[in-house]
Amino acid sequence: MSQLGLTRREANEFILYWLPRMEGNAYNLISFQKEAYTETAALTIDPQSDTLLRVFMAWKGLDKPMKVSPQMLEPVQRTGFTVVEWGGAELP
């Protein structure tokens, strides 16, 4: 979560929200969305932030492991007034 730019407190809140929904699965396939999310979910903030951090996790429960390539995550450097939005969606 720190690689995505979340503070320890923000990461803890993210985990506390999502873990109960995921822990019943034998495995979980997780992908953090970037353009696929930000291009379809417009966000307007007034006053405009200096830094905007949007973390959106798409995930799906699996019965068995699946081989995937590691996702390259780019951290966001926070400066000034920072807006943090996090969320996610379970895929069918």
N, C-alpha and C positions, 0 to 999 in steps of 0.2 A: 504494500500500500504506500510505503514511503517513496517507492520509485515513481508512483503516479502523482506525488506531491502532497499527499494527505499527511496531516500531523498525526501524532500518536493518538490523540483524543478522537479525531475524525475517523481514523482507521478503526479504532475500537468501536465507535458507534456503527460503522459500516458492518463490521463483523457481527456485532450483537444483533443487528437486524437480519442479516442474510444467513448466518449459520443455522438457526433453527429450521429454516426452510430447506436447507441443503443436507443436513447431517443424516437424514434418513436414507439417503442414496448410497449405494455401494461406492460409486464414483461420480464425479461431477466434471463436466466439460465446461470450462470457463474461458470467455474471451472479453477483453475490455474494448468497447467500441469507441471509435474516434469519429471520423467523418460520417460514417453510416448513421451515427446518432446526431451529431451536431448539425448536419445538413437537413435533417428531417424534423428536428425539435428546436425550432427557433427560440431564442431567448433574448428579451429586451430588459435592460437594467438601467434605471435612472436614479441616481447619477451613474454614469458609466464607470465600471471598475477599471483599475489599473491592471489587475490580473484576474483572469477568469479560468477557473479549474473545474472541468466537467468530467466526472468519472461515471461511466455507465457500463455495467457488467451484464453481458448476455450469458446465460448458463442453461445447462440441460443435465438432468440426472441420467446416469448410465448404469447398466447392470454389470458391465465389464469394462476393463481399461481400454483406452483407445490411444493409438500412437499419433501424436501431433507435434508439430514444430513449435519451439518456444516462441512466445509472442515478445516482440521487442517493444519495451515501454519507454517512453520519453518523459522524463520528469519536467514539471513546470516550475520555473523559478518565480517565487512570489515577490512582488514589490508593491508597495502602497496598499491601496484599498483592494482587498482580495475577496472575490465571491467564489464560494465553493458549493457545487451541486453534485450530489452523488445519488445513484439509483441503479436500477437493474430490471431485468425481465427474465422470467423462466420461459425457455423455448419449448414448444410442444414436441 
